[in-house]
Amino acid sequence: MLIGVDLGTSMIKAAAFSPEGESLAVASRRPTLRHLSHDRIEQDFEEVVAAVGTVVAEVRAAAAREPTAVGITGQSDGLWLLDADGHPVRPAVSWLDGRGNPYLQRWMDDGTYEAVFRRNGNAMFAGSHAPLMAALADGDPAALDRAATASYLKDGILQRLTGVRVTEASDASLPFLDTRTRQYDPEILRLLGLERHARLLAPVAPSPARAHPLNAAGAALTGLPVGLPVHAGPFDLPACAIGAGVDRLGDGLITLGTTLACQVLRDAVDTTGEPMGMTLCMPEEGRWLRAVPAMVGTASLDWVLALVGAKPPELEALLAESRPGARGVTALPYFAATGERAPFCDVSARGQLVGLTMGTGRADLVMAVCESVAYAARHCIEAAGLDGRLSVCGGGVGSRVWVQMVADVLQQPLHIARRPEVGARGAAMAAMDVTGIAYDREAWTRSEYVVEPRQGTAHYEDGFAHYLETVASARALWHSPARRRLEAASRSAA
């Protein structure tokens, strides 16, 4: 048996798999996201540690087998400041937190943002390490002084389970890594003015990162035996790609999750074009994911459902009440406080609903947002350079109607990745790869079914063209002098 752990933003999960890739058990716990004033969002690392122990123990008991290895994946970015023993020195700053916005905007204005992208193919966003470190250097410098590591979540959990302080190349890719050599780039640290904090960066493990033995503290937490191999593999975007079977160059994956993550497997680092997206090191040398993870996704859907007083199980009934085109209502789904990061980066990006009349119903608002996320998926996957099979995973896959809409907008067959827990599956596969456990990769990653695009949906071509026109117009308006003054006045009033 293999156990995969996925440290998500909205759920901490563990899944047990048979050697043939069958799901034996799944357990989950919902962590607390503390929403503070001024768009600050924090998490309690110790709560996550406790949740990991609980879900691992639950799947082990449910599967009634002993695991041969544990693989860990999870959310990336955010800032998890830990001491030398892997304990937090302050609450973790979530990747959804907005306090890095002004620092990122300054770097965009003075050319630093583009200079970093030209070096490693990664476009920073407000919730990534660099802007958050800069924000804490001003707002809580003592925390940086107390910390031994500016960690990523899965690496912090690895340290608590094994005592090993290390990161791996996918998490480290953004923002400080030279993605070609897979070592930190001192020039990037210099450009960002963060050289003095270089000591906080954990060593980058060779690719692929090796497993480490579970120590006594980790065994006490999880109930697993001391010495069991534990592997902190790629973070959730690459782990999902592995679990979905993205193996051939040009193949892609859309994750309809909290984030709308679109990614394509590449064999080169591309630093040309408009700075946007991520270039993520895969476990194998010479392979990268061109990732275009938009901040939109099921989070945008959850927002509009809450706005109209509905619950997720009501989605398909609401979509049936409206019609394609949402009776003239259109949307931009940029509702995150940190703006948008792909396929363009703009901390001032904001959502909108247009075309409302007194005849507009709540179903039309939901339809418009669902269509806008589908348009964003096409925008992102085209920017990523799809040239092969396209797989889909994530919580949004639970709605057949929404997935069909995405297929129709993209005019691409969508291969539904094997469920449950595609990220945890990828983490378990990565652990088997590094520990020498033989398995049938094709069986582990077979598609559940394929959603074919329908004909007679030409209205989506016009809808996508209008979406692109609206994005272009809105990007100019987000930065108008009058808009800047209004936002400044609003912040002062708050």
Wavefront OBJ file of the C-alpha trace (Angstrom):
o trace
v 0.000 0.000 0.000
v 1.048 3.574 -0.732
v -0.156 6.707 1.037
v -0.351 10.042 -0.751
v -0.831 13.237 1.255
v -2.146 16.415 -0.396
v -1.878 19.589 1.693
v -4.497 21.680 -0.073
v -5.576 25.222 0.654
v -9.121 24.204 1.530
v -8.551 20.570 2.546
v -5.795 18.397 4.050
v -6.184 14.942 2.509
v -4.585 11.520 2.628
v -5.356 8.677 0.250
v -4.301 5.036 0.420
v -3.673 3.201 -2.846
v -3.151 -0.446 -3.673
v -0.045 -1.427 -5.693
v -2.346 -1.461 -8.754
v -3.476 2.119 -8.166
v -6.912 1.380 -6.749
v -8.137 3.798 -4.078
v -8.467 2.010 -0.735
v -9.378 4.894 1.574
v -9.491 8.681 1.705
v -9.572 10.973 4.744
v -9.673 14.748 4.967
v -9.729 17.678 7.354
v -10.533 21.297 6.561
v -7.853 23.749 7.752
v -8.677 27.220 9.003
v -7.961 30.216 6.811
v -7.912 33.292 9.056
v -9.198 36.305 7.112
v -7.800 39.427 8.739
v -8.148 43.094 7.825
v -6.578 44.632 4.723
v -6.755 41.414 2.635
v -4.438 39.491 4.960
v -4.983 35.719 5.141
v -3.007 33.463 7.493
v -2.859 29.814 8.550
v -1.724 27.898 11.610
v 1.073 25.490 10.669
v 0.556 23.404 13.813
v -3.074 22.860 12.836
v -1.878 21.454 9.503
v 0.681 19.222 11.248
v -2.039 17.790 13.502
v -4.374 17.288 10.540
v -1.683 15.341 8.663
v -1.288 12.986 11.610
v -5.047 12.467 11.803
v -5.750 11.790 8.120
v -2.748 9.491 7.694
v -3.788 7.448 10.721
v -7.364 7.271 9.421
v -6.492 5.940 5.959
v -4.037 3.440 7.401
v -6.739 2.109 9.717
v -9.389 2.069 6.966
v -7.130 0.278 4.495
v -6.017 -2.193 7.192
v -2.597 -2.482 5.566
v 0.885 -1.175 6.274
v 2.234 1.315 3.732
v 5.533 0.831 1.945
v 6.055 4.578 1.372
v 4.413 7.976 1.880
v 4.429 10.735 -0.721
v 3.611 14.354 0.111
v 2.423 17.157 -2.130
v 0.475 20.336 -1.451
v -0.124 24.003 -2.039
v 2.877 26.056 -3.011
v 3.808 29.665 -2.296
v 2.668 31.497 0.777
v 5.302 31.988 3.469
v 5.764 29.375 6.192
v 8.443 30.734 8.531
v 9.891 27.933 10.676
v 12.626 27.668 13.295
v 15.515 25.203 13.153
v 13.288 22.381 14.435
v 10.478 23.024 11.977
v 8.175 24.905 14.355
v 6.477 28.152 13.293
v 7.841 31.502 14.436
v 4.613 33.268 13.382
v 1.349 32.355 11.622
v 1.900 31.336 8.010
v 1.028 33.877 5.338
v -1.247 32.265 2.755
v -0.632 32.487 -0.980
v -4.077 34.174 -1.095
v -2.798 37.025 1.116
v -2.716 40.507 -0.404
v 0.002 42.246 1.634
v 2.563 41.645 -1.115
v 0.547 43.591 -3.688
v 2.339 46.967 -3.371
v 5.772 45.320 -3.501
v 4.894 43.367 -6.616
v 3.435 46.489 -8.205
v 6.651 48.390 -7.470
v 8.732 45.645 -9.102
v 6.412 45.677 -12.104
v 6.745 49.441 -12.402
v 10.548 49.542 -12.112
v 11.313 46.565 -14.393
v 12.410 44.110 -11.694
v 9.453 41.820 -12.334
v 10.339 41.436 -16.005
v 14.061 41.088 -15.265
v 13.364 38.111 -13.000
v 11.113 36.505 -15.603
v 13.805 36.872 -18.277
v 16.186 34.897 -16.048
v 14.028 31.913 -15.089
v 10.691 32.006 -16.929
v 8.693 32.660 -13.759
v 6.367 35.593 -13.234
v 6.008 36.418 -9.564
v 2.605 37.054 -8.060
v 1.654 38.742 -4.812
v 1.313 35.490 -2.841
v 4.735 34.111 -3.773
v 7.784 34.137 -1.532
v 9.481 37.320 -2.708
v 6.650 39.860 -2.252
v 5.665 38.304 1.081
v 9.243 38.317 2.356
v 9.566 41.969 1.333
v 6.274 42.768 3.114
v 7.405 41.065 6.337
v 10.822 42.730 6.124
v 8.893 45.982 6.587
v 5.964 44.800 8.706
v 7.405 42.028 10.916
v 11.199 41.953 10.540
v 11.661 40.192 13.873
v 9.881 37.118 12.467
v 12.383 36.890 9.623
v 15.204 37.233 12.131
v 13.798 34.421 14.309
v 13.212 32.061 11.403
v 15.640 29.446 10.152
v 13.655 28.631 6.995
v 11.265 30.393 4.657
v 9.583 27.092 3.935
v 6.967 25.738 1.600
v 4.184 23.813 3.305
v 5.037 20.286 2.144
v 8.707 20.849 3.006
v 7.736 21.967 6.502
v 5.696 18.785 6.942
v 8.633 16.705 5.671
v 10.855 18.348 8.286
v 8.410 17.532 11.065
v 8.142 13.908 9.919
v 11.818 13.237 9.185
v 13.880 16.078 10.657
v 15.274 16.933 7.195
v 15.384 20.574 6.067
v 15.253 20.550 2.266
v 13.133 21.682 -0.675
v 12.808 20.389 -4.209
v 12.968 22.060 -7.562
v 9.278 22.483 -8.405
v 8.490 24.538 -5.291
v 11.773 26.426 -5.499
v 11.223 27.279 -9.187
v 9.350 30.455 -8.256
v 10.870 32.929 -7.661
v 14.546 32.409 -6.758
v 15.669 29.382 -8.795
v 17.677 29.226 -11.980
v 15.290 26.740 -13.569
v 17.940 25.438 -15.964
v 20.637 24.612 -13.376
v 18.117 23.974 -10.546
v 20.171 26.069 -8.140
v 19.346 29.417 -6.540
v 20.208 32.442 -8.671
v 22.020 35.093 -6.558
v 21.222 37.724 -9.172
v 17.492 37.249 -8.656
v 17.936 37.765 -4.916
v 19.961 40.899 -5.642
v 17.380 42.274 -8.083
v 14.680 41.835 -5.438
v 16.774 43.334 -2.637
v 16.465 40.125 -0.594
v 20.113 38.989 -0.478
v 20.280 39.238 3.293
v 17.492 36.665 3.582
v 19.216 34.057 1.405
v 20.028 32.069 4.571
v 16.301 31.307 4.889
v 16.212 29.290 1.659
v 16.368 25.541 2.235
v 18.867 23.506 0.176
v 17.474 22.310 -3.154
v 17.500 18.527 -3.393
v 18.855 16.836 -6.519
v 16.232 15.893 -9.111
v 14.420 13.700 -8.332
v 14.463 14.371 -4.588
v 15.117 11.256 -2.512
v 12.944 9.847 0.259
v 13.877 10.169 3.941
v 13.125 7.821 6.851
v 10.281 8.653 9.215
v 11.721 9.662 12.593
v 10.349 9.001 16.076
v 8.393 12.271 16.216
v 6.852 11.575 12.813
v 5.963 8.036 13.880
v 4.280 9.334 17.031
v 2.267 11.814 14.974
v 1.084 9.394 12.280
v 1.196 5.967 13.901
v 3.449 4.727 11.097
v 6.685 2.787 11.769
v 10.012 4.540 12.252
v 12.146 4.291 9.135
v 9.264 4.259 6.626
v 10.339 6.156 3.431
v 8.741 9.607 3.215
v 9.064 11.656 0.042
v 8.164 15.327 -0.403
v 7.810 15.379 -4.161
v 6.592 18.036 -6.547
v 3.983 20.470 -5.238
v 0.351 20.118 -6.243
v 0.475 21.427 -9.827
v 3.207 19.014 -11.032
v 1.870 16.251 -8.759
v -1.530 16.490 -10.449
v 0.159 16.367 -13.845
v 1.956 13.178 -12.797
v -1.229 11.662 -11.371
v -3.159 12.532 -14.555
v -0.580 10.891 -16.818
v 0.859 14.015 -18.471
v 3.918 12.207 -19.868
v 4.340 13.296 -23.492
v 5.693 16.681 -24.556
v 2.818 18.965 -25.473
v 0.294 17.157 -23.260
v -1.622 19.380 -20.868
v -3.768 19.435 -17.758
v -6.486 21.762 -16.529
v -7.232 21.673 -12.816
v -10.718 23.007 -12.104
v -9.918 23.659 -8.483
v -9.653 26.675 -6.203
v -7.094 27.793 -8.753
v -7.715 27.286 -12.465
v -4.341 25.680 -13.138
v -3.480 25.094 -16.796
v -0.152 23.486 -17.658
v 1.690 21.884 -20.566
v 4.772 19.638 -20.502
v 7.803 21.219 -22.196
v 11.467 20.349 -22.814
v 12.842 23.914 -22.723
v 12.644 27.052 -20.583
v 11.024 29.924 -22.483
v 11.663 33.429 -21.159
v 10.257 35.312 -24.154
v 6.940 37.084 -24.576
v 4.840 38.888 -21.991
v 6.011 37.899 -18.498
v 3.365 35.565 -17.117
v 2.899 32.105 -15.677
v 5.398 29.672 -14.231
v 8.160 27.400 -15.455
v 8.183 24.484 -13.002
v 10.930 21.903 -12.809
v 9.644 18.357 -13.118
v 11.401 15.511 -11.248
v 13.284 14.519 -14.411
v 16.103 16.755 -15.620
v 15.312 18.491 -18.902
v 11.549 18.626 -18.366
v 9.444 21.534 -17.218
v 5.781 22.379 -16.925
v 4.733 25.637 -18.510
v 2.081 26.450 -15.937
v -0.487 29.202 -16.344
v -2.400 29.077 -13.043
v -5.102 31.710 -12.929
v -6.511 32.873 -9.602
v -10.012 32.167 -10.942
v -11.578 28.710 -10.635
v -13.983 27.088 -8.206
v -13.270 29.987 -5.827
v -15.043 32.275 -8.315
v -17.927 29.818 -8.558
v -18.184 29.586 -4.767
v -18.314 33.387 -4.598
v -21.198 33.751 -7.052
v -23.136 30.859 -5.496
v -22.828 32.526 -2.090
v -23.869 35.833 -3.653
v -27.128 34.347 -4.946
v -27.734 32.285 -1.807
v -27.081 28.869 -3.371
v -24.955 25.830 -2.490
v -22.601 23.868 -4.793
v -25.064 20.924 -5.167
v -27.503 23.388 -6.789
v -25.089 24.302 -9.605
v -26.451 22.095 -12.371
v -30.056 23.019 -11.642
v -29.138 26.717 -11.792
v -27.303 26.258 -15.100
v -30.406 24.523 -16.472
v -32.505 27.587 -15.536
v -30.352 29.893 -17.652
v -29.077 29.353 -21.208
v -25.725 29.608 -23.050
v -24.810 33.273 -23.159
v -26.513 33.857 -19.790
v -29.223 36.022 -21.412
v -26.657 38.679 -22.267
v -24.787 38.736 -18.954
v -21.011 38.452 -19.215
v -18.367 38.259 -16.504
v -14.719 38.604 -15.684
v -14.027 36.187 -12.814
v -11.111 38.037 -11.185
v -12.480 38.106 -7.646
v -9.241 37.358 -5.737
v -7.925 40.168 -3.535
v -4.466 39.648 -5.059
v -5.716 40.324 -8.590
v -4.725 37.972 -11.398
v -1.469 36.149 -12.137
v -2.118 34.318 -15.432
v -2.219 34.546 -18.396
v -1.313 38.095 -17.373
v -0.255 39.452 -14.011
v -2.042 42.457 -12.559
v -2.553 43.083 -8.852
v -5.330 45.544 -9.757
v -7.402 42.999 -11.707
v -10.983 42.905 -10.479
v -14.077 40.914 -11.383
v -17.136 42.281 -13.052
v -20.650 41.332 -14.168
v -21.971 43.254 -17.187
v -25.247 43.259 -19.093
v -27.568 43.125 -16.102
v -31.202 44.109 -16.462
v -34.174 43.844 -14.141
v -34.946 40.597 -15.974
v -31.620 39.053 -14.952
v -32.026 36.102 -12.625
v -29.610 34.522 -10.209
v -29.142 31.571 -12.593
v -27.867 34.000 -15.237
v -25.213 35.319 -12.857
v -24.035 31.770 -12.141
v -24.032 30.881 -15.846
v -22.032 34.002 -16.707
v -19.360 33.225 -14.125
v -19.122 29.555 -15.216
v -18.721 30.645 -18.836
v -16.091 33.207 -17.877
v -14.031 30.550 -16.093
v -14.305 28.358 -19.201
v -13.070 31.283 -21.327
v -10.227 31.835 -18.860
v -9.296 28.145 -19.219
v -9.031 28.548 -22.983
v -7.057 31.769 -22.581
v -4.606 30.034 -20.246
v -4.198 26.681 -22.008
v -3.564 28.421 -25.330
v -0.951 30.621 -23.636
v 0.682 27.482 -22.195
v 1.088 26.043 -25.714
v -1.050 22.911 -25.684
v -0.032 20.481 -28.443
v -1.343 17.102 -27.353
v -3.822 15.342 -25.125
v -5.678 17.448 -22.562
v -6.650 16.016 -19.170
v -8.856 17.587 -16.496
v -9.056 17.139 -12.736
v -10.204 19.064 -9.672
v -13.403 19.586 -7.747
v -15.118 21.274 -10.697
v -15.084 17.951 -12.561
v -17.992 16.935 -10.337
v -20.287 19.035 -12.556
v -20.789 17.234 -15.877
v -22.557 20.308 -17.276
v -19.657 22.633 -16.450
v -17.047 20.211 -17.825
v -19.061 19.887 -21.045
v -19.098 23.684 -21.265
v -15.300 23.783 -20.945
v -14.937 21.129 -23.672
v -17.268 23.107 -25.949
v -15.403 26.378 -25.351
v -12.007 24.760 -25.979
v -13.281 22.453 -28.755
v -10.979 19.828 -27.236
v -11.680 16.327 -25.915
v -11.194 16.357 -22.148
v -9.742 13.221 -20.539
v -11.063 13.009 -16.978
v -8.137 12.030 -14.754
v -8.472 8.938 -12.614
v -10.044 9.733 -9.275
v -10.055 10.189 -6.376
v -7.298 12.569 -5.294
v -5.219 13.091 -8.421
v -2.607 15.126 -6.505
v -2.210 12.491 -3.794
v -1.991 9.860 -6.553
v 0.847 11.815 -8.171
v 2.587 12.146 -4.806
v 2.351 8.371 -4.267
v 3.710 7.734 -7.780
v 6.635 10.097 -7.202
v 7.415 8.273 -3.937
v 7.422 4.927 -5.756
v 9.701 6.331 -8.448
v 12.393 7.378 -5.972
v 12.138 4.318 -3.730
v 12.360 1.806 -6.568
v 8.855 0.358 -6.174
v 7.741 -1.122 -9.507
v 4.237 -0.252 -10.756
v 2.197 0.015 -13.947
v 2.235 3.728 -14.740
v -0.425 3.462 -17.433
v -2.817 1.646 -15.100
v -2.277 4.201 -12.345
v -3.082 7.103 -14.697
v -5.812 5.754 -16.987
v -8.612 8.213 -17.776
v -12.025 7.566 -16.286
v -13.853 8.798 -19.391
v -13.577 11.392 -22.156
v -15.853 14.412 -22.648
v -16.069 15.195 -26.367
v -16.776 18.755 -27.526
v -20.172 19.230 -29.129
v -20.767 20.774 -32.513
v -23.163 23.661 -32.953
v -21.572 25.761 -30.203
v -20.238 28.576 -32.391
v -21.687 31.112 -29.961
v -18.776 30.233 -27.659
v -16.350 31.520 -30.303
v -18.055 34.896 -30.163
v -18.216 34.652 -26.391
v -14.478 34.010 -26.163
v -13.708 36.865 -28.570
v -15.847 39.195 -26.436
v -14.116 37.914 -23.307
v -10.692 38.835 -24.748
v -11.967 42.270 -25.790
v -13.348 42.846 -22.290
v -10.079 41.797 -20.650
v -8.111 44.209 -22.860
v -10.475 47.093 -22.062
v -10.575 46.327 -18.349
v -6.766 46.178 -18.034
v -6.590 49.810 -19.139
v -9.408 50.892 -16.825
v -7.915 49.146 -13.773
v -5.003 51.589 -13.964
v -6.807 54.816 -14.825
v -5.848 57.764 -12.594
v -9.448 58.131 -11.392
v -9.578 54.432 -10.425
v -6.289 54.759 -8.531
v -7.646 57.743 -6.576
v -10.892 55.911 -5.752
v -9.006 52.876 -4.453
v -6.659 55.037 -2.378
v -9.631 56.858 -0.843
v -11.329 53.547 -0.081
v -8.239 52.223 1.698
v -7.948 55.415 3.736
v -11.597 55.175 4.796
v -11.073 51.584 5.897
l 1 2 3 4 5 6 7 8 9 10 11 12 13 14 15 16 17 18 19 20 21 22 23 24 25 26 27 28 29 30 31 32 33 34 35 36 37 38 39 40 41 42 43 44 45 46 47 48 49 50 51 52 53 54 55 56 57 58 59 60 61 62 63 64 65 66 67 68 69 70 71 72 73 74 75 76 77 78 79 80 81 82 83 84 85 86 87 88 89 90 91 92 93 94 95 96 97 98 99 100 101 102 103 104 105 106 107 108 109 110 111 112 113 114 115 116 117 118 119 120 121 122 123 124 125 126 127 128 129 130 131 132 133 134 135 136 137 138 139 140 141 142 143 144 145 146 147 148 149 150 151 152 153 154 155 156 157 158 159 160 161 162 163 164 165 166 167 168 169 170 171 172 173 174 175 176 177 178 179 180 181 182 183 184 185 186 187 188 189 190 191 192 193 194 195 196 197 198 199 200 201 202 203 204 205 206 207 208 209 210 211 212 213 214 215 216 217 218 219 220 221 222 223 224 225 226 227 228 229 230 231 232 233 234 235 236 237 238 239 240 241 242 243 244 245 246 247 248 249 250 251 252 253 254 255 256 257 258 259 260 261 262 263 264 265 266 267 268 269 270 271 272 273 274 275 276 277 278 279 280 281 282 283 284 285 286 287 288 289 290 291 292 293 294 295 296 297 298 299 300 301 302 303 304 305 306 307 308 309 310 311 312 313 314 315 316 317 318 319 320 321 322 323 324 325 326 327 328 329 330 331 332 333 334 335 336 337 338 339 340 341 342 343 344 345 346 347 348 349 350 351 352 353 354 355 356 357 358 359 360 361 362 363 364 365 366 367 368 369 370 371 372 373 374 375 376 377 378 379 380 381 382 383 384 385 386 387 388 389 390 391 392 393 394 395 396 397 398 399 400 401 402 403 404 405 406 407 408 409 410 411 412 413 414 415 416 417 418 419 420 421 422 423 424 425 426 427 428 429 430 431 432 433 434 435 436 437 438 439 440 441 442 443 444 445 446 447 448 449 450 451 452 453 454 455 456 457 458 459 460 461 462 463 464 465 466 467 468 469 470 471 472 473 474 475 476 477 478 479 480 481 482 483 484 485 486 487 488 489 490 491 492 493 494
